[in-house]
Amino acid sequence: MMIKKYRPFIFCVLLLSVFTAGAQCTSNFVFEDGSNVYLGQAAHCSGTGGQTETDGCTSGSLPLGTSVEVKGASKPGTLVYNSWLTMQAKGETDPNTCAYNDLALIRLDPADVGKVNPSVPGLGGPTGVGSVAALGSTVYSYGNSSLRAGVTKLSPKQGVVIQNEGGGWSHVIATLTPGIPGDSGSGFMDASGNALGVLSTVEAAPLPGANGVGTLAKELAYANSATGLGLKVAAGTTALRK
């Protein structure tokens, strides 16, 4: 899903591409801990293995402290949390957690904090953090893959939850225009505008072209338990526009 090769605005974070060792992903939501501001991305965006290495308890990753280019920022961000590295350090063995916990955090340089608007481009939100979504429920997302060559018309997405898996750790979501390589890590919101999940995989089944989306509430709880930071999703400055 990668491509190899507090409030005032200057840029919209959810529109941003982030590049970790040359691999492009899309950031999802803005996170705060009272002292720092972070962008979320998928943990696999800093993975060092192949595209099929998706088990976070065994797959390799670049280390914490890795510099991350944030498009639109004046200075690079820093990788400060990666669920894969955290699970490996903790000796995590739960298969669902290992398979679907796919969240990383990029700490923004203080010089760029004042440029952040946490609203999702073209959609608005988020308003909070959602829980596991019901089957058939409507969801919204925004991808920013460079494969679209700057054409943003297909970036906003509306879709539906067609399956929940992994003991609530993941959703299979079908959208009219599915996420593509470079969209990895982009955020999904429920119909109330709550931050629901993080795009992790492109699925072959049960519906070709559907996406696997990790449950943010579980991923965030895991991160807070491991770090003690008290991370929260920053609310958007406008409500979700459907």
C-alpha positions as CSV (number, residue, x, y, z in Angstrom):
1,M,0.0,0.0,0.0
2,M,3.1,2.3,0.0
3,I,4.6,3.9,-3.0
4,K,8.4,3.5,-3.0
5,K,10.7,5.8,-5.0
6,Y,-3.2,24.2,17.1
7,R,-5.4,25.4,15.0
8,P,-4.7,28.3,12.6
9,F,-4.2,27.0,9.1
10,I,-1.6,27.1,6.5
11,F,-2.0,23.6,5.3
12,C,-4.7,20.9,5.9
13,V,-3.0,17.9,7.5
14,L,-5.3,15.3,6.1
15,L,-4.4,16.4,2.6
16,L,-0.8,15.8,3.3
17,S,1.5,13.1,1.9
18,V,4.1,11.8,4.2
19,F,7.4,10.2,3.1
20,T,9.3,7.8,5.2
21,A,12.6,6.7,3.6
22,G,11.0,7.5,0.3
23,A,7.8,5.5,0.8
24,Q,4.6,7.7,0.4
25,C,1.6,7.3,2.6
26,T,-1.3,9.6,3.6
27,S,-1.6,11.0,7.1
28,N,-4.8,10.4,8.9
29,F,-5.7,12.5,12.0
30,V,-4.0,15.0,14.2
31,F,-3.2,13.8,17.7
32,E,-2.3,15.9,20.8
33,D,-0.9,15.0,24.3
34,G,-1.0,18.4,25.9
35,S,2.6,19.2,24.9
36,N,3.2,18.0,21.3
37,V,1.2,17.6,18.1
38,Y,1.4,14.5,16.0
39,L,0.3,13.2,12.6
40,G,-1.0,9.7,12.4
41,Q,0.1,7.3,9.7
42,A,0.0,3.5,9.3
43,A,2.8,1.6,11.1
44,H,3.6,-0.3,7.9
45,C,4.5,2.9,6.2
46,S,7.9,2.6,7.9
47,G,8.1,-1.1,7.3
48,T,11.4,-2.5,5.9
49,G,10.0,-5.8,4.5
50,G,8.0,-6.6,1.4
51,Q,4.3,-5.8,0.8
52,T,3.2,-9.2,2.1
53,E,4.9,-8.7,5.5
54,T,1.9,-7.4,7.5
55,D,2.2,-9.1,10.9
56,G,3.3,-6.3,13.2
57,C,4.7,-8.7,15.7
58,T,7.3,-10.1,13.2
59,S,7.7,-7.5,10.5
60,G,10.6,-5.2,10.4
61,S,10.4,-1.4,10.7
62,L,12.6,1.6,10.6
63,P,13.5,2.8,14.2
64,L,11.9,5.5,16.3
65,G,13.6,8.8,15.6
66,T,13.5,8.3,11.8
67,S,12.9,11.5,10.0
68,V,9.7,11.8,8.0
69,E,9.1,14.3,5.3
70,V,5.7,16.0,5.7
71,K,4.5,17.7,2.5
72,G,3.7,21.4,3.3
73,A,5.8,21.5,6.5
74,S,8.9,23.6,6.8
75,K,10.8,20.9,8.6
76,P,10.7,17.1,8.8
77,G,8.7,15.3,11.5
78,T,10.0,12.5,13.6
79,L,8.7,9.0,14.0
80,V,8.0,8.7,17.7
81,Y,5.6,5.8,18.0
82,N,5.1,2.6,15.9
83,S,2.7,-0.1,16.9
84,W,4.8,-2.8,15.3
85,L,7.9,-1.8,17.2
86,T,5.9,-1.5,20.4
87,M,4.3,-4.9,20.1
88,Q,7.6,-6.5,19.4
89,A,9.2,-4.8,22.5
90,K,6.2,-5.9,24.6
91,G,6.3,-9.5,23.3
92,E,2.7,-9.3,22.1
93,T,1.2,-12.7,21.1
94,D,-2.5,-12.0,20.5
95,P,-2.9,-12.9,16.8
96,N,-5.6,-10.3,16.1
97,T,-3.6,-7.5,17.7
98,C,-0.5,-8.6,15.8
99,A,-2.3,-8.7,12.5
100,Y,-4.3,-5.4,12.7
101,N,-2.6,-3.0,15.1
102,D,-1.2,-0.7,12.4
103,L,-0.7,2.9,13.8
104,A,2.3,5.2,13.9
105,L,2.8,8.8,15.1
106,I,4.9,11.5,13.6
107,R,5.8,14.3,15.9
108,L,5.7,17.7,14.1
109,D,8.5,20.1,14.6
110,P,7.3,23.0,16.8
111,A,7.9,25.4,13.9
112,D,5.0,23.7,12.1
113,V,2.5,23.2,14.9
114,G,0.8,26.6,14.3
115,K,0.2,25.6,10.7
116,V,-2.0,22.7,11.5
117,N,-5.8,22.5,10.8
118,P,-7.1,19.0,11.9
119,S,-10.2,19.2,9.7
120,V,-10.5,16.6,6.9
121,P,-10.3,18.3,3.5
122,G,-13.6,18.5,1.8
123,L,-15.4,16.6,4.5
124,G,-14.9,18.3,7.9
125,G,-14.6,16.4,11.2
126,P,-13.4,14.5,13.1
127,T,-15.6,15.1,16.2
128,G,-14.2,12.4,18.4
129,V,-13.2,8.7,18.3
130,G,-15.7,6.1,17.2
131,S,-16.0,2.5,18.2
132,V,-16.4,-0.7,16.0
133,A,-18.8,0.2,13.2
134,A,-21.9,-1.7,12.5
135,L,-22.2,-3.7,9.3
136,G,-23.8,-1.7,6.6
137,S,-23.0,1.6,8.2
138,T,-21.7,4.5,6.1
139,V,-18.2,5.8,6.4
140,Y,-16.1,8.7,4.9
141,S,-12.5,9.0,4.0
142,Y,-10.0,11.2,2.1
143,G,-7.0,9.7,0.3
144,N,-4.0,11.6,-1.2
145,S,-2.1,9.1,-3.3
146,S,0.4,10.7,-5.8
147,L,-0.9,8.2,-8.3
148,R,-3.8,10.5,-8.8
149,A,-1.3,13.1,-10.2
150,G,-2.7,15.9,-8.2
151,V,-6.3,15.3,-9.3
152,T,-8.3,15.5,-6.0
153,K,-11.8,14.8,-7.4
154,L,-11.6,11.2,-6.4
155,S,-9.9,11.8,-3.1
156,P,-13.0,12.1,-1.0
157,K,-14.7,8.8,-0.5
158,Q,-18.0,7.4,0.9
159,G,-18.3,3.8,1.6
160,V,-20.0,1.1,3.7
161,V,-18.7,-1.4,6.2
162,I,-19.2,-4.9,4.8
163,Q,-17.4,-7.0,7.4
164,N,-15.8,-6.8,10.8
165,E,-12.8,-9.0,11.6
166,G,-10.1,-9.7,14.0
167,G,-12.2,-9.5,17.1
168,G,-13.1,-5.9,16.3
169,W,-9.6,-4.8,15.4
170,S,-10.4,-4.3,11.7
171,H,-13.2,-3.4,9.2
172,V,-13.5,-4.4,5.6
173,I,-14.9,-1.3,3.9
174,A,-16.0,-0.9,0.3
175,T,-16.0,2.5,-1.4
176,L,-16.9,3.5,-4.9
177,T,-13.3,4.5,-5.5
178,P,-11.2,2.2,-3.2
179,G,-8.0,3.3,-1.5
180,I,-4.9,2.7,-3.7
181,P,-1.2,2.6,-3.0
182,G,-0.2,5.9,-1.5
183,D,-3.5,6.2,0.4
184,S,-2.1,3.9,3.2
185,G,-2.7,5.4,6.6
186,S,-5.5,7.7,5.5
187,G,-8.3,8.1,8.1
188,F,-11.9,6.9,8.0
189,M,-14.8,8.5,9.9
190,D,-18.3,7.2,10.8
191,A,-21.5,9.0,9.8
192,S,-21.3,11.1,13.0
193,G,-17.8,12.4,12.0
194,N,-16.0,10.3,14.6
195,A,-12.5,9.1,13.7
196,L,-13.1,5.4,13.0
197,G,-10.0,3.8,11.5
198,V,-6.8,3.8,9.5
199,L,-6.5,2.4,6.0
200,S,-4.2,-0.6,6.2
201,T,-4.6,-3.0,3.3
202,V,-6.2,-3.5,-0.1
203,E,-8.4,-6.6,0.0
204,A,-8.8,-9.4,-2.5
205,A,-11.8,-10.9,-0.6
206,P,-14.6,-10.8,0.2
207,L,-14.9,-7.9,-2.3
208,P,-12.0,-7.2,-4.7
209,G,-10.9,-3.6,-4.3
210,A,-12.2,-3.2,-0.8
211,N,-9.9,-1.9,2.0
212,G,-8.9,-3.2,5.4
213,V,-9.3,-0.4,7.9
214,G,-7.9,-0.8,11.5
215,T,-10.1,0.3,14.4
216,L,-8.6,3.5,15.7
217,A,-10.1,3.2,19.2
218,K,-8.2,0.0,19.8
219,E,-5.0,1.2,18.2
220,L,-5.1,4.5,20.2
221,A,-5.8,2.6,23.5
222,Y,-2.9,0.4,22.8
223,A,-0.6,3.4,22.1
224,N,-1.7,5.1,25.3
225,S,-1.2,2.0,27.4
226,A,2.3,1.6,26.0
227,T,3.4,5.2,26.2
228,G,1.3,6.8,28.9
229,L,1.0,10.0,26.8
230,G,-2.7,10.4,27.0
231,L,-3.0,10.9,23.3
232,K,-6.2,12.4,22.0
233,V,-7.6,13.0,18.5
234,A,-7.7,16.7,17.8
235,A,-11.2,17.8,16.7
236,G,-11.8,19.4,13.3
237,T,-12.8,23.0,13.1
238,T,-15.9,22.1,11.1
239,A,-18.5,19.3,11.4
240,L,-18.7,16.5,8.9
241,R,-20.3,17.5,5.7
242,K,-22.1,14.6,4.1
